[in-house]
Amino acid sequence: MIFHLATADEWHSEGVYEPESLTTEGFIHCSTASQLLDVANSLYHGRHDLVLLTIEPDVLSAPVVFEDCYDTGERFPHVYGTLDPEAIVDQRPFRPGPDGRFAWDVD
């Protein structure tokens, strides 16, 4: 599974999902389970308007490419196309704790 954080305003569960990054960068940013908290805490600290999407990459019609775009040595999954609704196996609010930091246990 791979994961994507969307704002509640961006996310809708019907039809295909096309966030702004698909237009501006050509792909949708995603994370692995081990990368998710670092991404959430560095980019979204304290935000209460997030939705966590769990994506089954084998169901996507768009290719998933693991890339190191920032020369950090860490490769992140990028979806080069829209997210097919059937590939999203779970969606849930993703909110930080009282200190603004995110915590998460993989189910």
C-alpha positions, 0 to 999 in steps of 0.5 A: 500500500501507498498513502496520500494526504489530501485536504478535505477541500481537495478530496472527493470520493467520487470520480477520479482525484486530480490534485494540483501537483498532477498539473504543476509537477506531473504526478501525485505525491505519495508515501510509504507507511514508513515515510508517512509521519515524517511527511505529515509532521514536516509539511502539515504540522497542526493541520486538522483538515487532512484526509489520509488515502490508502491506495492499492498501487496494483489497481491503479491505471497510472504508473507508480514510480519510486523517485528521489526528487530532492537528492536525499537518498530517499525514494518516494512513490509518485503516481503519474496520473489520476487516482482511480476510485477503486484503487483507494481502499480506505479514506479517513480523517487524519488529525494531529494530537494536541501538540500538532504532531501526527501519530499513526499505527498501521492497521 
